[in-house]
Every structure is written in C-alpha cells, then in structure tokens.
Amino acid sequence: MTTEKREIDWATMLIPFGIVIAMMAVFMIAPESSKSVVDTMRGFFGDTIGIYYPLIAIGAVLCSLYIALTPKYGNVKLGNTDKPAYSNFKWGTMIFTSTMAADIMFYSLIEWALYGGEQHVHELGGTQMWAPTFTLFHWGPLAWGFYVILAVCFAFMIHVRQRQRQRFSEACRPLLGDKVDGFWGKVIDVTAIFAIVCATATTFSLATPLLTNAMGSVFGFEPTTAITILVLLLICAVYTITVLFGISGISKLAGICSYLFFAILLYFLFLGGETGYIIETGFQSFGNMIQNFIGLSTYMDPLRENGFAQNWTVYYWAYWLVWCVATPFFIAIISKGRTIRNVVWGSFGWGLAGTYLSFIILGNYGLAQQMKHGVDAIGHIGAGGEMYEAILMIFDTLPLPWLALILLTITMIAFYSTTLDGITYVTSSYSYKQIAPDEEPSRKIRGFWSIMLILLPIALLFAQNSLYSLQGVTIIAAFPVGILLILIVISFFKDFKSWSRQK
C-alpha cells in the first residue's frame, strides 16, 4: 500500500473521540441533569415517532429475503476465489460470537422476568406463555434482519466492487456520488462511529455489573463501581491483545467462546433438573411466536394503555440498529468466497440458532424456578431489587452454583472480547482514507479504538443510569442509523444495476 492509501483520516478518528470525552464529562459531572435530557429525548424518538423503528425492521427482513430468493442477486459470488475464506463452522461461530456481546448472557438469564411484570403480558395470557415468546421475538428474524441486509450491501461493496474505503459513507456513494468525499461523508461516518460507541456503552453498562456480582458472590467481596470498572479494564486488556493478532486471533477466540457457551448451556440443560420443562417451553413459545408473528411485528399500542411496544419492542429494534454500524461489516469481511444467498441464509441460520439456544435454555431454566419452585425473580425486580441479584437467586438453585458462576464469568468475558474485537477491527478500518479489503488496520490504530470503546461505559457506570435511561441512549443514537441504512440499501440496488450492465 502507498503512503497516500495508508493516510489516516484524523477527522473521523478525533471528532467521535471528542464527542465521547464530552459525554463522559457530562455524565460524570451532572448525572441527574444528563439523565433528564436523555429521558426527554427518548420520549420523542421512542414514543412520538416510535413506529419508525419497526417499519425499518420489517423492511430489512423483506428486503433480505427478496435478495436471497432472486437469482440475479443471490447467485453473485463475493470475490474471485475458489472457496470460502473460512469453513462453515468457523464462519458461523464468528458470526454469532462476534455479533452477540455478553449482553446475550445477561438478557437470556433475566429478560423473561422483566416481561413477567408487564401488564401487556398478563393481558395476553400470562407469564408462562408470553414471557418466553417475547424473548424469541425480540431476538429473532426482525432483529437479525438489520445485520443481514447491511452485511449483503457491504460484502458486495468490498468483495465485488473492490472499494478501498470500508465505511458507511462509501456504501452511500452510488446514491450520493462525490458528496461522500466532503462534508456529508464526514457527517455519515462520525454518526456511524458515535452510534457504535453508544451501543458498546449500553452493553457494557448493563452486563458488566453482572460479572462483578458473580465474582463477588464466588470470592466473597462487595461489588462496587470501582470493581466494575476494574473488570471493564480487564476485558479491555483481553480484547486488545486478541485484536492485535487480527482476524486469525478473532477466529481462534470465537472458537473458544463457542465451546464455553455450549458448556454453560449444557450445565443448565442437564444439571439443573428441568430438561423436560426447558425443551417443552421452548417448543411452545417458538410455535406461539410463529403463530402470532405478524401481530407482534405490528403491535404499537396506539392508546398507550401499557407502553410495552415503546418500552421494549422499539428499544430492541433501536438496539440492533446501533450495532449495525460494525457487525455487518465484520460479517461481510469474513464472507469472502460465498454467495450473497449463502450470506443471507447463513447469517439468519447461525445467528438465530445461537440466540434461540441461549434464550430457550438459560431463560426457561429461570422461568422454571419462578413458576415451579417459588424463586420470585419477577417480584424481586418489581419491588425495586437489582436484576443482578435476581440472576444470582437463579444460579443458587443449580448444583455447585459457584462453578456455574465462574463458567458464566469466563464465558461473558470471552463474548465481550470476541464482539469488541470485531467492532475494533471495523472501526479501525474507518480510520483510513483508503484500505484494501484484504488489508488489516495497523496495531496502533486498533489499540486506540480498543481503549476508546471502553471510555463511555465507565462514565455511564459513574452516572449510575437506570435501564430506562440506558435504553434511551440507544434509541436516540439509532435514529440517524436507520436513515443511513435506507440510503445504503438504495445505493446497493443502484450499484448492482450499474455493475450488471458492465458485465
């Protein structure tokens, strides 16, 4: 690569960095005021114009299916190579572990209990039927559709069109033309990076305290904010070391992470004594979701009788949207040698398989303790108790709970590290004005982004924001990403049409 091609785009690096530092200062100096502003903005984006998010979610899935089922799109091979860059197993495990942060462990263990106290769930028919149904719905096809459609657009841009700039602005070039080289391109890229910083901050702020509580329970110390920050720094060290080894290091860690993940699933499924209940409830809730899928997808509670759609469904679609900035790029990069159809079905298949296994096994074990054995996690949270305490209540019902907690801790750290490796790799590519599809960003740049992604979570932990406020940060950041997604999809179809004519 020439010096010109390797030139760093300082604006794209330093502007988001400045925004993050400013937000850190605000959250740490004026936590109550910042919380009030975030909650107000969440009310507008999540409630007043909340229908914006499910419309994009439905559109992304329909568009992905159309591309996969249409031969002229689906048969296109990504790159001039005889075989895929990675085996199906390696590819699939990287898709799942590098797109699902440790929050999947957190939500799998407790999300059913958060729904169990909702009025809407009881109106529909109760916790047993609907709490596990909503977990599968909110982590199902509509959620993965965001990743899949953008992965296709980016893969086509990188491997077929051989573009030398791996960023959101470049994906908009077929539609916006040379404008992406100027002011508007900077706006697009800064917005994208800011969104992914918000996504990682929300994930860390929600799930890391569970790590601290789990370790405190095993080793007998009192969980504090300071200890949680030390855990964050430990995770930062692990994923920084891994990302310095590039894609090969990420691939190896993804394999380790998948084995740890299966180990904890088997622990819950076969040692917890609720194997039959877990499988039957999962089977039932999956069928219930399929049967009611269209109604669930379009439910908006226009009279605001319970607020469920705004508090949960809108939040989840926004949550997946902000993660779209990095994870689809990573899926695209590792999909060289595959067809577009393979990327669509493979991403949906591997992603949904891992996600549903987690929610069915971990979630339904906790639900069994609530419904059959009197472990009142729903009541504990409803009375103002911490979600992390409710999770520990569930772990206490397992044989050798300390061993299960250690396994949970190691698995969550591996999930964090694998996901943040993928994100760091992609955001590092943003730092260059041009970079070839097969070229890795420098270690210094990867190290910079590894540290930057840990800053805002620390500020949010100091501010001790509520779940509602953390969700608000995500919903706000997701709004412009939704607009960019639409622009990128339109650009893909326009670019594909131009490419087809040139063949």
Beta strands, then each sheet from edge to edge (+ up, - down):
end
